[in-house]
Amino acid sequence: MSLNLSYLVNPPTETGSSIPADTDHAISVTLPTWQANVGYEEGDPDVATRMQTGYPRFFINTFIKDCASKVKKSPEVQKLNLNNYDTMLYPSMSIAQQCVEFIAEKAQLEPSTLPIVDASQSLKSHLRTLGSDRVKDIHIPNVFAVLFPCEYFSVAKQFWQHTGEGISSRRAACFLQAFKLVQTMAKQGSYKQSLLHLKSKSRSRYASAHDMEALQSWMSDDNQSNEAEMTDVSRYLEERYGRNLDLSLATSAKIVLRRRIAGTLEDEVDLKKTLPYEKESELRQIKGLTHEDVYLFPTGMSSIYNAHRILRKTLDGSRKSVCFGFCYVDTLKILEKWGQGCYFYGLGNASQLDEFENLLESGEKVLGLFCEFPSNPLLNTPDLVRIRRLANKYDFAVVVDETIGNFLNVEVLPYADMVVSSLTKIFSGDSNVMGGSLVLNPLSRLYGKLKEGMTKLYEDNFYDEDALTLERNSRDFADRSKVINENAEVICELLRKSPKVKQLYYPKYNISSTNYEACKRNNGGYGGLLSVVFHDPCDARRFYDHIRVAKGPSLGTNFTLASPYTIIAHYQELDWAEENGINRNLVRVSVGMEPKKHLSAVFSEALN
């Protein structure tokens, strides 16, 4: 493992710039001051106009915006003659249909007024008209467009944000490259000839003058800033063909990822060679677990959304779910907005577990309990041992999000029926790719039903380039996790000694630490996430404004990343957050891999 120290210790500081800097597919964005975070939440033009990127489920990446713009101008969409319609893009017809169902229900619209267009198939049909003998070499990823009236954008955005099922920026970039290739090939003559040929065929899809004009308009000269580098079609095809050779390794990359998560593969492997025989997991304490019980998703929220969806479709969907502890905002939204709703126990402590048990004893039946281990941002850990006993007695599923603890530090699978995780975080570390996973416990009493449900309902929408990127990033996951564990404890000790600090939240020091210890591995640590509250709210602002680390949303990065968490996640519901123990001036810190002396100096300086 090699560290690029200049990259780690020189964070970007310009409002709206990507984190990491100059990264096309960055998943965080610089909000360097407390006021910049407030301005972002309030829609301050001075902040909004400077946003080059943002967290992908909240901020739609430029590649995706450009892709949507192209799709809206396509002949297939123009034929529908829809005025003032917008679009969201998804990787499969199934997801697009789920989006339509959500918008129709929430906006009280007829589903028939929300058409779906297969944008990838449309582009493929246009490529076939060009008659190139190299068309087979061009990779066009699946992209499905859901069209809806512009006034319901906020409703459509909810599905995009909560589910994490929208297309990734890499998928969009690949689609745009294929689109530009079509433009270039058309300009070099073959396209003009194909138009004349099509015009002579009465049954041609583009035989009418109106359709031909629409097709010509779609392939117009807009957004041609990269035209010069696209003029040599042969060279471009070779570049795409080379990418396809890499993409052919995606199947192996996904198997490696699944084995890495299952703990049945610890060594780095060459994707171009035959993968080694899968051995018994030495990491997960579940006999019989293989990569066949690990499922990949495009985001962590997608894995949670689908866990809930599988439970509703496989078990008794008439029951409510349970959100135990103050989980990440979109987890609660999923449980509230899909199915029969949920019971929310925001504090997630022993007293509220008593309340939950009383509810069960009264005869109420629940579908499943969702919790985080530990929680975000207070790093509290639920009593999984007791929750498992209740689940066995009262017949409900247990879904544990292990993102923050991470499976190298804690082992929660024995107590869960499903374990979900955001691979976007420390598993990747580089803050340049999204991903999620879901693991079924083969020893669970529900395993047979859940496995059958996954077989029927699961589809692999994890884009190949994202999988290849994540596989590369995660190769040194174990080494990085150890460094970050050690660094976090150093920072915790420094903060605990400061008279300005009112409360430090960290699994090792929280009241719920015994619950964490019950699942902590012998050689595991306490993770890299911590939260701090100051006696004086003004000190929180000063600390955040002056600390010399990257500042923006997300966590689990190889570099230290700070955020005024409650402001950025719950600005519209600050009072509600405080009722559940989340101080509105809380600062969350995801500790990275910088040298310990550097981190100590940076935090001491900010405290002073």
C-alpha positions as CSV (number, residue, x, y, z in Angstrom):
1,M,0.0,0.0,0.0
2,S,1.4,3.3,-1.1
3,L,0.2,6.7,0.1
4,N,0.1,9.9,-2.0
5,L,0.6,12.2,0.9
6,S,0.3,15.4,-1.2
7,Y,-3.1,14.3,-2.2
8,L,-4.1,13.5,1.4
9,V,-2.9,16.6,3.1
10,N,-3.9,19.2,0.5
11,P,-7.7,19.2,0.4
12,P,-9.7,21.2,-2.1
13,T,-11.0,24.5,-0.7
14,E,-13.1,26.1,-3.4
15,T,-16.8,26.0,-2.8
16,G,-18.5,23.6,-5.2
17,S,-15.3,21.9,-6.4
18,S,-15.2,18.1,-6.5
19,I,-13.7,15.9,-3.7
20,P,-11.3,14.5,-4.8
21,A,-10.3,17.6,-6.9
22,D,-10.5,17.4,-10.7
23,T,-12.3,14.0,-10.6
24,D,-15.1,13.4,-13.2
25,H,-16.9,10.8,-11.1
26,A,-16.2,12.3,-7.6
27,I,-18.9,11.6,-5.1
28,S,-18.3,14.5,-2.7
29,V,-18.2,18.3,-3.1
30,T,-16.4,21.1,-1.2
31,L,-18.5,23.1,1.2
32,P,-15.6,24.8,3.1
33,T,-17.6,26.9,5.6
34,W,-20.5,26.4,7.9
35,Q,-22.4,29.2,6.0
36,A,-21.7,27.4,2.7
37,N,-23.6,24.4,4.0
38,V,-26.5,26.6,5.1
39,G,-26.4,28.3,1.7
40,Y,-26.5,25.0,-0.1
41,E,-29.6,23.9,1.9
42,E,-31.3,27.3,1.4
43,G,-30.6,27.4,-2.3
44,D,-28.3,30.5,-2.0
45,P,-27.4,31.3,-5.7
46,D,-23.8,32.2,-4.6
47,V,-23.4,28.6,-3.6
48,A,-25.8,26.8,-6.0
49,T,-24.2,28.4,-9.1
50,R,-20.7,27.2,-8.0
51,M,-21.6,23.6,-7.5
52,Q,-19.6,21.6,-10.0
53,T,-20.7,18.3,-8.6
54,G,-22.3,16.8,-5.4
55,Y,-23.3,13.6,-3.7
56,P,-24.8,11.6,-6.6
57,R,-28.2,10.8,-5.1
58,F,-28.8,14.4,-4.3
59,F,-26.9,16.2,-7.1
60,I,-27.4,14.9,-10.6
61,N,-24.0,14.6,-12.3
62,T,-23.2,16.6,-15.4
63,F,-22.8,13.4,-17.5
64,I,-26.3,12.4,-16.5
65,K,-27.7,15.8,-17.2
66,D,-26.2,15.8,-20.7
67,C,-27.4,12.3,-21.3
68,A,-30.9,13.3,-20.2
69,S,-30.8,16.3,-22.6
70,K,-29.9,14.0,-25.5
71,V,-32.6,11.6,-24.7
72,K,-35.3,14.3,-24.5
73,K,-34.3,15.5,-28.0
74,S,-34.4,11.9,-29.5
75,P,-37.0,11.2,-32.2
76,E,-38.7,8.6,-29.9
77,V,-39.4,11.2,-27.3
78,Q,-40.2,13.9,-29.8
79,K,-42.8,11.6,-31.3
80,L,-44.7,11.6,-28.0
81,N,-45.3,15.4,-28.4
82,L,-45.0,16.0,-24.7
83,N,-44.8,19.6,-23.7
84,N,-43.0,20.6,-20.4
85,Y,-41.9,17.1,-19.6
86,D,-38.7,16.2,-17.8
87,T,-36.9,12.8,-17.5
88,M,-35.0,10.6,-15.0
89,L,-32.8,7.9,-16.3
90,Y,-32.6,4.3,-15.0
91,P,-30.5,1.2,-15.8
92,S,-33.4,-1.2,-16.4
93,M,-37.1,-1.4,-17.5
94,S,-38.0,-2.8,-14.1
95,I,-36.5,0.1,-12.2
96,A,-38.1,2.6,-14.6
97,Q,-41.5,0.9,-14.0
98,Q,-41.0,1.2,-10.2
99,C,-40.3,4.8,-10.7
100,V,-43.5,5.3,-12.7
101,E,-45.5,3.5,-10.0
102,F,-44.0,5.8,-7.3
103,I,-44.6,9.1,-9.2
104,A,-48.2,8.0,-10.2
105,E,-49.0,7.2,-6.5
106,K,-47.5,10.2,-4.9
107,A,-48.6,12.7,-7.6
108,Q,-52.0,11.0,-8.2
109,L,-51.4,10.5,-11.9
110,E,-52.4,7.8,-14.3
111,P,-49.3,5.6,-15.0
112,S,-50.2,5.8,-18.7
113,T,-49.3,9.5,-18.6
114,L,-45.7,8.6,-17.6
115,P,-44.1,6.9,-20.7
116,I,-40.8,5.0,-20.6
117,V,-38.4,5.2,-23.5
118,D,-35.6,2.7,-24.1
119,A,-32.9,5.2,-25.0
120,S,-30.2,2.5,-25.5
121,Q,-32.3,0.5,-28.0
122,S,-33.0,3.8,-29.8
123,L,-29.3,4.5,-30.2
124,K,-28.6,1.0,-31.3
125,S,-31.2,1.2,-34.0
126,H,-29.6,4.4,-35.3
127,L,-26.2,2.8,-35.3
128,R,-27.5,0.0,-37.4
129,T,-28.7,2.5,-40.1
130,L,-25.1,3.6,-40.6
131,G,-24.1,0.2,-42.0
132,S,-20.6,0.2,-40.3
133,D,-18.9,-3.2,-40.1
134,R,-17.5,-2.0,-36.7
135,V,-20.8,-1.3,-35.0
136,K,-20.6,-4.5,-33.0
137,D,-17.5,-3.1,-31.3
138,I,-19.4,-0.2,-29.7
139,H,-20.6,-0.7,-26.2
140,I,-24.0,1.0,-25.5
141,P,-25.1,0.6,-21.9
142,N,-28.8,0.2,-20.9
143,V,-30.5,3.5,-20.3
144,F,-34.3,3.8,-19.8
145,A,-36.0,7.2,-19.6
146,V,-39.0,7.9,-17.4
147,L,-40.9,11.0,-18.7
148,F,-43.0,13.1,-16.4
149,P,-44.5,16.6,-16.2
150,C,-41.9,19.1,-15.0
151,E,-44.1,20.3,-12.1
152,Y,-43.6,16.8,-10.5
153,F,-39.8,16.9,-10.6
154,S,-39.5,17.0,-6.8
155,V,-41.6,13.8,-6.6
156,A,-39.5,12.1,-9.3
157,K,-36.4,13.2,-7.5
158,Q,-37.5,11.5,-4.3
159,F,-37.4,8.1,-6.1
160,W,-34.0,8.9,-7.5
161,Q,-32.6,10.0,-4.1
162,H,-34.2,7.4,-1.7
163,T,-33.7,4.3,-3.8
164,G,-30.3,5.1,-5.3
165,E,-31.4,3.3,-8.5
166,G,-30.6,6.0,-11.0
167,I,-27.9,5.5,-13.7
168,S,-24.3,6.1,-12.6
169,S,-22.2,8.9,-14.1
170,R,-20.0,6.3,-15.8
171,R,-22.9,4.7,-17.4
172,A,-24.1,8.1,-18.7
173,A,-20.6,9.0,-19.9
174,C,-20.4,5.8,-21.9
175,F,-23.8,6.4,-23.5
176,L,-22.7,10.0,-24.4
177,Q,-19.5,8.6,-26.0
178,A,-21.5,6.2,-28.1
179,F,-23.9,9.1,-29.1
180,K,-21.0,11.3,-30.2
181,L,-19.6,8.4,-32.2
182,V,-22.9,8.2,-34.1
183,Q,-22.7,12.0,-34.8
184,T,-19.1,11.6,-36.1
185,M,-19.9,8.6,-38.4
186,A,-22.9,10.5,-39.7
187,K,-20.9,13.5,-40.7
188,Q,-18.4,11.4,-42.6
189,G,-21.0,10.4,-45.2
190,S,-22.4,7.1,-44.4
191,Y,-25.2,8.7,-42.4
192,K,-26.3,10.8,-45.4
193,Q,-26.5,7.8,-47.6
194,S,-28.5,5.9,-45.1
195,L,-31.0,8.7,-44.9
196,L,-31.5,8.5,-48.6
197,H,-31.9,4.8,-48.4
198,L,-34.4,5.0,-45.6
199,K,-36.4,7.7,-47.4
200,S,-37.0,5.2,-50.3
201,K,-38.5,2.6,-48.0
202,S,-42.2,3.2,-47.3
203,R,-42.2,1.2,-44.1
204,S,-39.0,2.8,-42.7
205,R,-39.1,4.0,-39.2
206,Y,-37.8,7.3,-40.4
207,A,-39.5,7.5,-43.8
208,S,-41.6,10.6,-43.1
209,A,-40.0,14.0,-43.5
210,H,-41.0,14.9,-40.0
211,D,-39.1,11.8,-38.6
212,M,-36.1,12.5,-40.7
213,E,-35.9,16.1,-39.5
214,A,-36.2,14.9,-35.9
215,L,-33.4,12.4,-36.5
216,Q,-31.2,15.1,-38.1
217,S,-32.0,17.5,-35.3
218,W,-31.0,14.8,-32.7
219,M,-27.7,14.3,-34.5
220,S,-27.1,18.1,-34.8
221,D,-24.0,20.1,-34.0
222,D,-24.9,21.0,-30.4
223,N,-22.3,20.3,-27.6
224,Q,-19.4,19.7,-30.1
225,S,-16.6,20.9,-27.9
226,N,-14.9,17.6,-28.3
227,E,-15.5,17.2,-32.0
228,A,-11.8,17.6,-32.9
229,E,-10.8,14.5,-31.0
230,M,-13.7,12.6,-32.4
231,T,-13.0,13.1,-36.1
232,D,-10.9,10.0,-36.5
233,V,-13.5,7.3,-36.3
234,S,-11.1,4.4,-36.6
235,R,-9.0,5.7,-33.7
236,Y,-12.0,6.3,-31.6
237,L,-13.4,2.8,-32.3
238,E,-10.1,1.3,-31.2
239,E,-10.3,3.3,-28.0
240,R,-13.8,2.0,-27.4
241,Y,-12.8,-1.5,-28.4
242,G,-10.0,-1.3,-25.9
243,R,-12.4,-0.3,-23.2
244,N,-14.6,-3.3,-24.2
245,L,-11.6,-5.6,-23.6
246,D,-11.5,-4.1,-20.0
247,L,-15.2,-4.4,-19.7
248,S,-15.0,-8.1,-20.5
249,L,-13.3,-8.5,-17.2
250,A,-16.3,-7.1,-15.3
251,T,-17.8,-10.5,-14.7
252,S,-14.6,-11.6,-12.9
253,A,-14.4,-8.3,-11.1
254,K,-17.9,-8.8,-9.7
255,I,-17.1,-12.3,-8.5
256,V,-14.0,-11.0,-6.8
257,L,-16.0,-8.3,-5.1
258,R,-18.6,-10.8,-3.9
259,R,-15.9,-13.1,-2.6
260,R,-14.1,-10.3,-0.9
261,I,-17.3,-9.3,0.9
262,A,-18.0,-12.9,1.8
263,G,-14.5,-13.3,3.2
264,T,-13.8,-16.2,0.9
265,L,-11.1,-14.3,-1.0
266,E,-8.4,-12.2,0.8
267,D,-5.6,-12.2,-1.7
268,E,-5.3,-9.9,-4.7
269,V,-6.0,-11.7,-8.0
270,D,-5.4,-11.2,-11.7
271,L,-8.7,-10.7,-13.4
272,K,-7.3,-11.9,-16.7
273,K,-6.5,-15.3,-15.2
274,T,-8.8,-18.1,-13.9
275,L,-10.0,-17.2,-10.4
276,P,-8.8,-19.4,-7.6
277,Y,-11.1,-22.0,-6.0
278,E,-13.4,-20.4,-3.4
279,K,-12.4,-21.4,0.1
280,E,-14.3,-21.4,3.3
281,S,-14.7,-18.0,4.8
282,E,-12.2,-17.2,7.5
283,L,-13.7,-13.8,8.1
284,R,-17.4,-14.3,8.4
285,Q,-18.4,-16.6,11.2
286,I,-21.1,-18.3,9.1
287,K,-20.5,-21.9,7.9
288,G,-21.5,-22.4,4.2
289,L,-21.4,-18.8,3.2
290,T,-20.2,-18.3,-0.4
291,H,-20.2,-15.4,-2.9
292,E,-23.5,-16.8,-4.2
293,D,-25.1,-15.3,-1.1
294,V,-23.6,-11.8,-1.9
295,Y,-25.5,-9.5,-4.2
296,L,-24.2,-6.3,-5.7
297,F,-26.1,-3.1,-6.2
298,P,-25.3,0.3,-7.8
299,T,-25.5,2.1,-4.4
300,G,-25.8,1.4,-0.7
301,M,-29.3,2.8,-0.6
302,S,-30.2,0.5,-3.5
303,S,-29.2,-2.4,-1.4
304,I,-31.4,-1.2,1.5
305,Y,-34.3,-0.3,-0.8
306,N,-34.1,-3.8,-2.4
307,A,-33.8,-5.5,1.0
308,H,-37.1,-3.9,2.0
309,R,-38.6,-4.7,-1.4
310,I,-37.6,-8.4,-1.1
311,L,-39.1,-8.6,2.4
312,R,-42.4,-7.1,1.2
313,K,-42.6,-9.4,-1.8
314,T,-41.4,-12.5,-0.1
315,L,-42.8,-12.3,3.4
316,D,-46.0,-10.7,4.7
317,G,-46.1,-7.3,3.0
318,S,-49.1,-6.2,5.0
319,R,-47.0,-5.7,8.1
320,K,-45.2,-2.5,9.1
321,S,-41.4,-2.3,9.3
322,V,-39.2,-1.0,12.1
323,C,-36.4,1.6,12.0
324,F,-34.4,1.0,15.2
325,G,-32.0,3.8,16.1
326,F,-31.4,7.1,14.2
327,C,-30.5,5.6,10.8
328,Y,-29.4,7.6,7.8
329,V,-32.2,9.8,6.5
330,D,-33.1,7.8,3.3
331,T,-33.4,4.5,5.2
332,L,-36.2,5.9,7.2
333,K,-37.8,7.5,4.1
334,I,-37.7,4.1,2.3
335,L,-39.5,2.4,5.2
336,E,-42.1,5.2,5.4
337,K,-42.9,5.6,1.8
338,W,-43.0,2.0,0.6
339,G,-45.2,-0.7,2.0
340,Q,-47.3,-0.2,5.1
341,G,-45.0,2.4,6.9
342,C,-42.8,1.9,9.9
343,Y,-42.4,2.2,13.6
344,F,-39.5,4.6,14.4
345,Y,-37.4,4.2,17.6
346,G,-34.9,7.1,17.1
347,L,-32.9,6.7,20.2
348,G,-32.3,3.0,19.7
349,N,-31.5,2.3,23.3
350,A,-32.5,-0.4,25.8
351,S,-35.5,1.6,26.9
352,Q,-36.8,1.8,23.4
353,L,-36.1,-1.9,22.9
354,D,-38.3,-2.5,25.9
355,E,-41.0,-0.4,24.1
356,F,-40.6,-2.4,21.0
357,E,-40.9,-5.7,22.9
358,N,-44.1,-4.5,24.6
359,L,-45.5,-3.7,21.1
360,L,-44.7,-7.3,20.0
361,E,-46.2,-8.7,23.2
362,S,-49.4,-6.8,22.5
363,G,-49.8,-8.9,19.4
364,E,-48.5,-6.5,16.8
365,K,-46.6,-8.3,14.0
366,V,-43.8,-6.5,12.0
367,L,-42.1,-7.3,8.7
368,G,-38.5,-6.5,9.6
369,L,-36.3,-4.5,11.8
370,F,-33.7,-2.2,10.1
371,C,-30.8,-0.8,12.1
372,E,-27.2,0.4,11.6
373,F,-24.2,-1.0,13.4
374,P,-23.1,1.6,14.5
375,S,-25.5,4.4,13.7
376,N,-24.9,7.5,11.7
377,P,-24.0,10.1,13.1
378,L,-24.1,9.2,16.8
379,L,-22.2,5.9,16.4
380,N,-24.6,4.1,18.8
381,T,-24.8,0.3,18.5
382,P,-28.0,-1.6,19.0
383,D,-28.3,-4.8,21.1
384,L,-28.2,-7.3,18.3
385,V,-28.2,-10.3,20.6
386,R,-31.5,-9.3,22.2
387,I,-32.9,-8.2,18.8
388,R,-32.1,-11.6,17.4
389,R,-33.9,-13.3,20.2
390,L,-37.0,-11.1,19.6
391,A,-36.9,-11.8,15.9
392,N,-36.9,-15.6,16.5
393,K,-39.7,-15.4,19.0
394,Y,-42.0,-12.9,17.1
395,D,-41.2,-13.9,13.6
396,F,-39.7,-10.8,11.8
397,A,-36.5,-10.3,9.7
398,V,-33.5,-8.4,10.9
399,V,-31.6,-6.2,8.4
400,V,-28.3,-4.7,9.6
401,D,-26.4,-2.0,7.8
402,E,-22.7,-2.6,8.6
403,T,-21.3,0.3,6.5
404,I,-19.8,2.3,9.4
405,G,-18.6,-0.6,11.4
406,N,-17.4,-2.5,8.3
407,F,-17.0,-6.3,8.3
408,L,-13.3,-6.2,9.1
409,N,-14.1,-4.6,12.5
410,V,-17.4,-6.3,13.4
411,E,-19.3,-9.5,12.6
412,V,-23.0,-8.9,12.6
413,L,-24.1,-11.6,10.1
414,P,-24.9,-14.2,12.8
415,Y,-27.5,-11.9,14.2
416,A,-29.1,-10.8,10.9
417,D,-31.1,-12.3,8.1
418,M,-29.7,-9.8,5.7
419,V,-26.6,-7.5,6.0
420,V,-26.4,-4.5,3.7
421,S,-23.5,-2.1,3.2
422,S,-22.5,1.0,1.2
423,L,-19.4,0.0,-0.7
424,T,-19.1,3.6,-1.7
425,K,-17.5,4.3,1.7
426,I,-14.4,2.7,3.2
427,F,-14.6,-0.4,1.0
428,S,-13.8,1.9,-1.9
429,G,-12.1,4.8,-0.1
430,D,-11.3,6.8,-3.2
431,S,-14.6,8.7,-3.3
432,N,-15.0,8.1,-7.0
433,V,-17.5,5.3,-7.4
434,M,-20.8,4.2,-5.9
435,G,-21.7,0.6,-4.9
436,G,-23.7,-1.5,-2.5
437,S,-24.0,-5.0,-1.3
438,L,-26.5,-7.3,0.4
439,V,-25.5,-10.6,2.1
440,L,-28.0,-13.3,3.0
441,N,-27.2,-15.4,6.1
442,P,-27.4,-19.1,4.9
443,L,-28.1,-20.1,8.5
444,S,-31.1,-17.9,8.8
445,R,-34.5,-19.5,9.3
446,L,-35.7,-17.2,6.5
447,Y,-32.9,-18.1,4.1
448,G,-35.0,-20.4,1.8
449,K,-37.7,-17.8,1.3
450,L,-35.3,-14.9,0.9
451,K,-33.0,-16.8,-1.5
452,E,-36.1,-17.7,-3.6
453,G,-37.1,-14.1,-3.6
454,M,-33.7,-12.9,-4.6
455,T,-33.7,-15.4,-7.5
456,K,-37.0,-14.1,-8.8
457,L,-36.5,-10.3,-8.2
458,Y,-32.8,-9.5,-8.2
459,E,-31.3,-8.0,-11.3
460,D,-27.7,-6.9,-11.7
461,N,-27.7,-3.2,-12.4
462,F,-24.2,-2.5,-11.2
463,Y,-22.5,-1.0,-14.2
464,D,-19.4,-2.8,-15.4
465,E,-17.1,0.1,-15.3
466,D,-18.2,0.9,-11.8
467,A,-17.5,-2.7,-10.8
468,L,-14.0,-2.6,-12.3
469,T,-13.2,0.7,-10.5
470,L,-14.5,-0.6,-7.2
471,E,-12.6,-3.9,-7.5
472,R,-9.4,-1.9,-8.0
473,N,-10.1,0.5,-5.2
474,S,-10.9,-2.3,-2.7
475,R,-7.8,-4.4,-3.1
476,D,-6.1,-2.8,-0.1
477,F,-9.2,-2.4,1.9
478,A,-7.9,-4.3,4.9
479,D,-4.7,-2.3,5.2
480,R,-6.5,1.0,4.8
481,S,-9.1,0.0,7.4
482,K,-6.4,-0.7,10.0
483,V,-4.6,2.7,9.4
484,I,-7.9,4.6,9.7
485,N,-8.9,2.7,12.9
486,E,-5.6,3.8,14.5
487,N,-5.8,7.4,13.3
488,A,-9.4,7.8,14.5
489,E,-8.4,6.7,18.0
490,V,-5.6,9.3,18.0
491,I,-8.1,12.1,17.1
492,C,-10.6,10.9,19.7
493,E,-8.0,11.1,22.4
494,L,-7.2,14.7,21.4
495,L,-10.8,15.7,21.3
496,R,-11.6,14.1,24.6
497,K,-9.0,16.2,26.3
498,S,-10.3,19.5,24.9
499,P,-12.3,21.6,27.4
500,K,-14.3,23.0,24.5
501,V,-15.7,19.6,23.6
502,K,-19.1,18.8,25.3
503,Q,-19.6,15.3,23.8
504,L,-17.6,13.0,21.7
505,Y,-19.5,10.2,19.9
506,Y,-17.5,7.1,19.0
507,P,-18.3,3.4,19.4
508,K,-15.5,2.8,21.9
509,Y,-16.7,5.5,24.3
510,N,-20.5,5.6,23.9
511,I,-22.9,4.1,26.5
512,S,-23.7,1.4,24.0
513,S,-20.1,0.2,23.7
514,T,-20.9,-3.2,25.3
515,N,-23.2,-3.9,22.3
516,Y,-20.3,-3.0,20.0
517,E,-17.9,-5.2,21.9
518,A,-20.3,-8.2,21.6
519,C,-19.8,-8.1,17.8
520,K,-16.2,-6.7,17.5
521,R,-13.7,-9.0,16.0
522,N,-10.6,-9.9,18.0
523,N,-8.3,-7.9,15.7
524,G,-11.0,-5.3,14.7
525,G,-11.2,-1.7,15.6
526,Y,-13.8,1.0,16.0
527,G,-13.9,2.5,12.6
528,G,-13.0,5.9,11.3
529,L,-16.2,7.9,12.0
530,L,-16.7,10.1,14.9
531,S,-19.0,13.1,15.8
532,V,-18.3,16.0,18.2
533,V,-20.5,18.6,19.9
534,F,-19.0,21.7,21.5
535,H,-20.2,23.5,24.6
536,D,-20.4,26.8,22.6
537,P,-22.2,26.4,19.2
538,C,-19.9,29.2,17.9
539,D,-16.9,26.9,18.6
540,A,-18.5,24.3,16.3
541,R,-18.6,26.8,13.5
542,R,-15.1,28.1,14.1
543,F,-13.7,24.6,14.3
544,Y,-15.4,23.6,11.0
545,D,-14.4,26.8,9.2
546,H,-10.8,26.5,10.1
547,I,-9.9,22.8,10.1
548,R,-7.6,22.0,7.2
549,V,-9.3,18.9,5.9
550,A,-11.6,18.1,3.0
551,K,-15.1,19.4,3.9
552,G,-18.2,17.9,2.3
553,P,-20.8,15.0,2.4
554,S,-20.0,11.3,2.5
555,L,-17.7,9.3,4.8
556,G,-15.2,6.4,4.7
557,T,-12.7,8.2,2.4
558,N,-9.0,7.7,2.4
559,F,-8.6,11.3,3.3
560,T,-10.2,13.0,6.3
561,L,-13.6,14.5,5.6
562,A,-15.6,16.8,7.9
563,S,-19.3,17.8,7.7
564,P,-21.8,19.8,9.8
565,Y,-23.9,16.7,9.6
566,T,-27.3,17.8,11.0
567,I,-27.2,21.0,8.9
568,I,-26.6,19.1,5.6
569,A,-28.8,16.1,6.3
570,H,-31.7,17.5,8.4
571,Y,-31.8,21.3,7.8
572,Q,-35.6,21.3,7.2
573,E,-36.2,19.2,10.4
574,L,-33.7,20.4,12.9
575,D,-36.1,20.3,15.9
576,W,-37.1,16.8,15.0
577,A,-33.4,15.7,14.8
578,E,-32.7,17.2,18.2
579,E,-35.7,15.4,19.7
580,N,-33.9,12.2,18.7
581,G,-30.6,13.2,20.2
582,I,-28.9,14.8,17.1
583,N,-27.5,18.2,18.1
584,R,-28.0,20.8,15.3
585,N,-24.4,22.0,15.7
586,L,-22.9,18.5,15.6
587,V,-19.7,18.1,13.4
588,R,-19.1,14.7,11.9
589,V,-15.6,13.7,11.0
590,S,-14.6,10.7,8.8
591,V,-10.9,10.2,9.7
592,G,-8.6,9.3,6.8
593,M,-5.1,8.0,6.3
594,E,-3.0,11.1,6.7
595,P,0.1,10.7,8.9
596,K,-0.8,10.9,12.6
597,K,1.4,13.9,13.3
598,H,-0.2,15.8,10.5
599,L,-3.7,15.0,11.7
600,S,-2.9,15.9,15.3
601,A,-1.5,19.2,14.3
602,V,-4.5,20.0,12.0
603,F,-7.0,19.2,14.7
604,S,-5.1,21.0,17.5
605,E,-4.9,24.0,15.3
606,A,-8.6,24.0,14.6
607,L,-9.5,23.5,18.3
608,N,-7.3,26.5,19.2
